[in-house]
Amino acid sequence: MSMRERIFVAKPKLAGNERKYVLDCIDSNWISSSGKYISAFEEAFASFCGVKHAVATNNGTTALHLALVGLDLQPGDEVIVPDVTYIATANAVRYCGATPVLVDVCPGTLNLDPQKIQDKITPKTRGIIPVHLYGYPAEMAAIQEIAQKHNLWVVEDAAEAHGAEILGKKVGGFGQCAIFSFFGNKIITTGEGGMITTNDDTLAAKLRLFRGQGMDPNRRYWFPVIGYNYRMTNIQAAIGLAQMEEVESALLARENLAKWYNEALANLEDKLILPQSMSLVKQVYWMYTIFLKNGSETSRDEIIQFLDGQGIETRPVFYPLHRLPPYESNALYPVADSWAGKGINLPTHLDVTQEDVAYIANCLKQIV
C-alpha cells in the first residue's frame, strides 16, 4: 500500500467545457470583469437555485460582505452567527463594524440551534446568518419564524451547500439572500469566486451597484456611493458555467460516495458517528464528516496524523469561533466544544473511488 497515490481531502473536477470556454475568453480578449460568461453563469446559477437573481463576486467572503452592505448593516448592530463555521461568516459582520453574536449548534449537524437563538436577541440584533455546514441544510423554518417574530433579516451562508434541499426546495431562496463560495474545493468551483442569490429586485440592484465600485449603471464614472471592487472575471465565470453544466452528475457522484462510506464504515458505528440523513432535507456532502463517539481533540488529531502517514489527507472540523483569538469568549457553548473537537472531514471529491473508500475505512479500523 505504500506505493498508493495520495488521496487528497478535496480537489476540483474540470472535465467538461472549462478549457473550451476559458480559451474562448483568451481568444476574444474578454478576460476581465465584463463579458458574456458572467451573465450566463449568473443566469444558470439563479435557475439552479430557483431564484430570480444571482450576483457573481470574486469570492464567497466578499459575497457575504456585499450582502451585509446591501442589507445596510451598521456599526453597533448585532448579527446571530453559529459558533461552528468557517471564520469568514463572523469576519464579514466585523467588516461592517457590527458584532457577531455566537450561538451554540445542534449535535450531529453542527448547524445553528434555533432553540438557543432567542436568548441572544437584543434590541441591537439586525439579522441571523444560518450556515448550511458541510452541505447539511440548517433548520430554516424555525430560524425564519424567529426572524419574522423579531423583524430580522436572514442571510443563508450556503458557501458549502450548492444544491442542498429542504422539502424539495434548494437552499439559496430561504432568506432575504444567500451566499455561495466557488473556491477550488467546493462542489462548483471557479478557482476563487462567490455568488449572492435573492428574489428581491431592489436588493439585487443595490448589490450590483456596490459590487462595481458604486458606479451608476446609467452614468459612467458617476459614483453615488462608496462601493467595492468585488467583481468576478469572465474567465472565472467561464469555468463556473462549464461546472454548472455538470452539476447534477457531480451531486449524484457525491451521494454515491457517501453511500460507499456509509457501507464501509457501518461496522465502526460503535466507535464513530456517521453523517445523519433526514427525510425532509437533502444534504450534498461537500465534506463527508465523521465524529468520534468517545475520545478528545488530541485523539482526533492522532487519527488525522496516522491517516496522513497512510497517504490519506483529512481535515479537522472547524474550531468553534469562541476559541479563536478574534472572537474569544468565556460564554458556554457545550455542543460546539464537545462535538467540533471530535470531527474529521474525510476525502470527498469526484476522484475518490470505491477502492479508495475501502482503503480509508481499513486504515480507520486500525486506528480507532
PLY file of the C-alpha trace (Angstrom):
ply
format ascii 1.0
element vertex 368
property float x
property float y
property float z
element edge 367
property int vertex1
property int vertex2
end_header
0.00 0.00 0.00
2.99 2.30 0.40
3.02 2.93 -3.36
-0.59 4.15 -3.36
-1.28 7.56 -4.81
-2.08 10.10 -2.08
-5.80 10.62 -1.52
-6.47 14.33 -1.16
-9.27 15.64 1.06
-10.68 17.77 -1.78
-9.91 18.62 -5.39
-11.75 20.12 -8.33
-13.02 18.15 -11.31
-12.54 20.09 -14.55
-13.73 17.54 -17.10
-16.37 19.47 -19.07
-16.24 22.62 -21.19
-13.92 24.55 -18.83
-10.94 24.57 -21.20
-13.07 25.44 -24.23
-14.80 28.39 -22.52
-11.58 29.73 -20.95
-9.81 29.62 -24.33
-12.78 31.47 -25.81
-12.20 34.25 -23.23
-8.50 34.39 -24.15
-9.09 34.26 -27.91
-11.69 37.03 -27.71
-9.65 39.12 -25.20
-12.59 39.18 -22.74
-10.59 38.21 -19.65
-11.60 40.89 -17.14
-14.80 41.65 -15.24
-17.09 42.05 -18.22
-18.02 39.50 -20.87
-20.76 37.09 -21.83
-19.85 34.33 -19.37
-20.60 36.42 -16.28
-24.29 36.93 -17.07
-24.58 33.37 -18.45
-23.14 31.93 -15.23
-25.37 34.17 -13.07
-28.47 33.10 -15.02
-27.55 29.40 -14.84
-26.95 29.61 -11.10
-30.15 31.56 -10.39
-32.11 28.98 -12.37
-30.39 26.12 -10.50
-31.33 27.66 -7.11
-34.85 28.57 -8.25
-34.39 32.30 -7.54
-34.81 35.48 -9.59
-31.32 36.94 -9.21
-27.74 35.73 -8.83
-24.94 38.30 -8.44
-21.41 36.96 -9.00
-18.49 38.15 -6.86
-14.76 37.42 -6.67
-15.09 35.09 -3.64
-17.51 33.83 -1.01
-16.31 36.21 1.70
-16.84 39.30 -0.45
-20.27 37.88 -1.37
-21.15 37.81 2.32
-19.73 41.28 3.00
-21.58 42.67 -0.04
-24.84 41.05 1.14
-24.46 42.70 4.57
-23.68 46.07 2.93
-26.80 45.61 0.78
-28.85 44.99 3.94
-27.39 48.17 5.47
-25.65 46.53 8.43
-24.21 49.34 10.57
-21.53 49.72 13.27
-23.03 48.78 16.63
-25.52 46.34 15.12
-25.51 42.67 16.14
-25.89 39.55 14.00
-26.59 36.00 15.19
-23.90 33.58 13.90
-23.36 29.87 14.69
-20.33 29.13 16.87
-19.10 26.47 14.43
-18.47 27.82 10.94
-15.61 28.97 8.74
-14.29 32.24 10.22
-15.40 34.33 7.20
-19.02 34.15 8.44
-18.11 36.20 11.51
-15.41 38.29 9.81
-17.85 39.73 7.25
-20.02 41.00 10.13
-16.94 42.68 11.64
-16.08 44.30 8.26
-19.31 46.30 8.71
-18.31 47.36 12.23
-21.07 45.13 13.62
-20.78 42.39 16.25
-21.24 38.68 15.57
-23.18 37.15 18.47
-22.26 33.48 18.73
-24.92 30.83 19.32
-24.35 27.15 20.09
-25.03 24.47 17.49
-27.05 21.25 17.11
-25.40 17.89 17.86
-24.63 15.89 14.74
-25.02 18.64 12.15
-23.20 21.48 13.98
-25.73 23.87 12.44
-27.17 26.87 14.30
-29.51 25.68 17.06
-32.83 27.55 16.73
-33.69 26.74 20.38
-30.75 28.85 21.53
-31.26 31.94 19.36
-33.97 33.63 21.45
-31.69 34.22 24.46
-29.12 36.04 22.31
-31.50 38.54 20.68
-31.19 42.13 21.93
-32.54 45.49 20.69
-29.34 45.73 18.58
-29.92 42.45 16.69
-30.43 43.05 12.98
-30.23 39.61 11.42
-29.33 35.92 11.51
-26.75 34.08 9.38
-27.52 30.35 9.45
-24.77 28.23 7.86
-25.52 25.03 5.91
-22.36 23.46 7.33
-20.54 20.92 5.14
-23.60 20.77 2.87
-26.23 19.95 5.53
-29.14 22.44 5.49
-29.84 24.41 8.65
-33.31 24.37 10.25
-34.63 27.22 8.14
-38.34 27.03 9.06
-37.64 27.53 12.78
-35.00 30.20 12.07
-37.31 32.13 9.71
-40.10 32.03 12.29
-37.82 33.63 14.91
-36.62 36.19 12.35
-40.17 37.21 11.40
-41.22 37.49 15.04
-38.34 39.89 15.76
-38.30 41.64 12.36
-34.81 40.38 11.50
-33.34 39.58 8.09
-31.86 36.17 7.28
-28.78 35.60 5.11
-28.11 31.94 4.31
-24.41 31.09 4.31
-24.62 28.34 1.69
-20.90 28.53 0.83
-20.64 24.75 1.17
-24.13 23.69 0.14
-24.71 24.07 -3.62
-27.82 22.02 -4.42
-28.82 21.11 -0.85
-32.59 21.00 -0.36
-35.24 21.43 2.33
-38.61 19.82 1.48
-37.63 19.74 -2.19
-36.64 23.42 -2.33
-32.99 24.29 -2.92
-31.09 26.42 -0.42
-30.41 29.94 -1.66
-34.01 31.18 -1.63
-34.99 30.93 2.04
-33.69 34.24 3.40
-33.52 37.82 2.11
-30.49 36.50 0.26
-27.91 33.70 0.35
-24.22 33.46 -0.44
-22.20 30.70 -2.10
-18.46 30.08 -2.50
-16.74 28.69 -5.58
-13.30 28.13 -4.05
-11.26 25.27 -5.60
-12.51 22.69 -3.09
-16.24 23.45 -3.44
-18.92 21.39 -5.25
-18.92 24.01 -8.02
-15.69 25.93 -8.49
-14.38 28.94 -10.38
-10.98 28.78 -8.64
-11.95 31.73 -6.47
-15.43 33.16 -6.68
-18.75 33.74 -4.96
-22.42 34.38 -5.62
-25.34 36.08 -3.89
-28.82 34.77 -4.67
-32.03 36.69 -3.93
-35.64 37.15 -5.02
-35.58 40.85 -4.05
-35.26 43.10 -7.14
-34.25 46.19 -5.15
-31.61 44.33 -3.18
-30.17 42.74 -6.36
-29.81 46.19 -8.00
-28.12 47.52 -4.85
-25.70 44.57 -4.75
-24.72 45.17 -8.38
-24.18 48.87 -7.69
-21.92 48.28 -4.68
-20.08 45.38 -6.36
-18.74 47.60 -9.19
-17.13 50.42 -7.17
-20.55 52.07 -6.75
-20.66 53.38 -10.34
-24.11 54.48 -11.54
-25.23 51.91 -14.18
-26.75 54.71 -16.29
-23.99 57.30 -15.94
-20.39 56.16 -16.45
-17.82 57.32 -13.88
-20.55 58.81 -11.69
-20.33 57.30 -8.20
-23.33 57.98 -5.93
-21.98 55.66 -3.18
-18.70 54.29 -1.87
-18.60 50.85 -3.46
-16.21 47.91 -3.62
-14.39 46.09 -6.37
-15.93 42.66 -5.78
-16.42 41.67 -9.41
-15.86 38.21 -10.85
-13.78 37.88 -14.04
-15.13 36.49 -17.29
-12.54 33.67 -17.07
-13.81 32.63 -13.62
-17.39 32.74 -14.86
-16.46 30.67 -17.92
-15.19 27.92 -15.59
-18.33 28.31 -13.46
-20.67 27.96 -16.44
-18.90 24.76 -17.52
-19.21 23.47 -13.94
-22.96 24.23 -13.91
-23.38 22.03 -16.99
-22.09 19.08 -14.91
-23.63 19.95 -11.54
-26.32 17.24 -11.43
-23.82 14.45 -12.10
-21.43 15.99 -9.54
-24.15 15.94 -6.87
-25.09 12.36 -7.73
-21.44 11.28 -7.53
-21.16 12.78 -4.01
-24.35 10.97 -2.98
-22.84 7.68 -4.19
-19.56 8.44 -2.41
-21.49 8.97 0.85
-23.23 5.60 0.35
-19.84 3.91 -0.11
-18.59 5.50 3.11
-21.78 4.56 5.00
-21.40 0.91 3.95
-17.63 0.75 4.51
-17.84 2.35 7.98
-21.06 0.63 9.17
-19.16 -1.84 11.37
-17.37 1.05 13.14
-20.59 2.65 14.40
-19.72 1.70 17.98
-16.68 3.99 17.61
-17.82 6.61 15.06
-20.88 8.80 14.46
-21.60 8.94 10.73
-23.46 11.79 8.97
-27.18 11.90 9.80
-29.62 11.71 6.93
-33.15 13.06 7.34
-36.08 12.52 5.01
-37.02 16.23 4.89
-33.62 17.53 3.81
-31.17 16.61 1.10
-27.58 17.15 2.12
-24.95 17.40 -0.57
-21.86 16.07 1.22
-19.48 18.91 0.49
-17.50 17.04 3.13
-18.26 13.57 4.46
-17.82 14.24 8.17
-17.41 11.68 10.94
-17.22 12.19 14.71
-15.51 10.05 17.34
-18.05 8.66 19.81
-15.50 8.83 22.60
-12.13 10.47 22.68
-10.88 14.01 22.56
-9.36 16.59 20.27
-5.96 15.02 20.98
-7.06 11.53 19.93
-8.79 13.05 16.88
-5.54 14.75 15.88
-3.65 11.47 16.35
-6.06 9.77 13.93
-5.58 12.59 11.40
-1.80 12.18 11.72
-1.99 8.40 11.35
-4.16 8.66 8.22
-1.74 11.25 6.81
1.05 8.69 7.22
-1.06 6.22 5.23
-1.37 8.71 2.35
-4.85 9.94 3.29
-5.37 13.68 3.67
-8.18 14.65 6.05
-9.04 17.82 7.95
-10.41 18.66 11.36
-13.86 20.16 11.75
-13.68 23.96 12.16
-12.68 25.19 15.63
-15.57 26.88 17.47
-15.31 30.63 16.91
-15.38 31.35 20.65
-11.99 29.62 20.92
-10.30 31.72 18.22
-8.41 34.86 19.35
-10.56 37.42 17.44
-13.80 36.04 18.94
-12.60 34.59 22.22
-15.34 34.30 24.82
-15.89 32.72 28.22
-19.55 32.06 27.44
-20.55 28.39 27.34
-21.03 26.55 24.05
-21.21 22.94 25.25
-22.26 21.29 21.97
-19.69 23.18 19.90
-16.98 22.30 22.41
-17.83 18.62 22.73
-18.52 17.92 19.04
-16.15 20.07 16.98
-13.01 18.62 18.59
-14.06 15.08 17.63
-14.90 15.78 13.98
-12.93 14.72 10.89
-13.65 15.53 7.23
-12.75 12.53 5.07
-11.69 12.84 1.39
-14.77 14.00 -0.51
-14.40 14.68 -4.21
-15.23 13.13 -7.56
-11.96 11.24 -8.00
-12.35 9.18 -4.80
-13.08 5.59 -5.88
-14.87 2.79 -4.05
-11.46 1.14 -3.66
-10.14 4.34 -2.02
-13.09 4.32 0.39
-12.37 0.68 1.33
-8.73 1.59 1.96
-9.69 4.66 4.09
-12.16 2.52 6.09
-9.50 -0.13 6.63
-7.00 2.47 7.90
-9.65 3.94 10.21
-10.32 0.45 11.64
-6.64 0.10 12.51
-6.53 3.36 14.46
-9.96 3.88 16.08
0 1
1 2
2 3
3 4
4 5
5 6
6 7
7 8
8 9
9 10
10 11
11 12
12 13
13 14
14 15
15 16
16 17
17 18
18 19
19 20
20 21
21 22
22 23
23 24
24 25
25 26
26 27
27 28
28 29
29 30
30 31
31 32
32 33
33 34
34 35
35 36
36 37
37 38
38 39
39 40
40 41
41 42
42 43
43 44
44 45
45 46
46 47
47 48
48 49
49 50
50 51
51 52
52 53
53 54
54 55
55 56
56 57
57 58
58 59
59 60
60 61
61 62
62 63
63 64
64 65
65 66
66 67
67 68
68 69
69 70
70 71
71 72
72 73
73 74
74 75
75 76
76 77
77 78
78 79
79 80
80 81
81 82
82 83
83 84
84 85
85 86
86 87
87 88
88 89
89 90
90 91
91 92
92 93
93 94
94 95
95 96
96 97
97 98
98 99
99 100
100 101
101 102
102 103
103 104
104 105
105 106
106 107
107 108
108 109
109 110
110 111
111 112
112 113
113 114
114 115
115 116
116 117
117 118
118 119
119 120
120 121
121 122
122 123
123 124
124 125
125 126
126 127
127 128
128 129
129 130
130 131
131 132
132 133
133 134
134 135
135 136
136 137
137 138
138 139
139 140
140 141
141 142
142 143
143 144
144 145
145 146
146 147
147 148
148 149
149 150
150 151
151 152
152 153
153 154
154 155
155 156
156 157
157 158
158 159
159 160
160 161
161 162
162 163
163 164
164 165
165 166
166 167
167 168
168 169
169 170
170 171
171 172
172 173
173 174
174 175
175 176
176 177
177 178
178 179
179 180
180 181
181 182
182 183
183 184
184 185
185 186
186 187
187 188
188 189
189 190
190 191
191 192
192 193
193 194
194 195
195 196
196 197
197 198
198 199
199 200
200 201
201 202
202 203
203 204
204 205
205 206
206 207
207 208
208 209
209 210
210 211
211 212
212 213
213 214
214 215
215 216
216 217
217 218
218 219
219 220
220 221
221 222
222 223
223 224
224 225
225 226
226 227
227 228
228 229
229 230
230 231
231 232
232 233
233 234
234 235
235 236
236 237
237 238
238 239
239 240
240 241
241 242
242 243
243 244
244 245
245 246
246 247
247 248
248 249
249 250
250 251
251 252
252 253
253 254
254 255
255 256
256 257
257 258
258 259
259 260
260 261
261 262
262 263
263 264
264 265
265 266
266 267
267 268
268 269
269 270
270 271
271 272
272 273
273 274
274 275
275 276
276 277
277 278
278 279
279 280
280 281
281 282
282 283
283 284
284 285
285 286
286 287
287 288
288 289
289 290
290 291
291 292
292 293
293 294
294 295
295 296
296 297
297 298
298 299
299 300
300 301
301 302
302 303
303 304
304 305
305 306
306 307
307 308
308 309
309 310
310 311
311 312
312 313
313 314
314 315
315 316
316 317
317 318
318 319
319 320
320 321
321 322
322 323
323 324
324 325
325 326
326 327
327 328
328 329
329 330
330 331
331 332
332 333
333 334
334 335
335 336
336 337
337 338
338 339
339 340
340 341
341 342
342 343
343 344
344 345
345 346
346 347
347 348
348 349
349 350
350 351
351 352
352 353
353 354
354 355
355 356
356 357
357 358
358 359
359 360
360 361
361 362
362 363
363 364
364 365
365 366
366 367
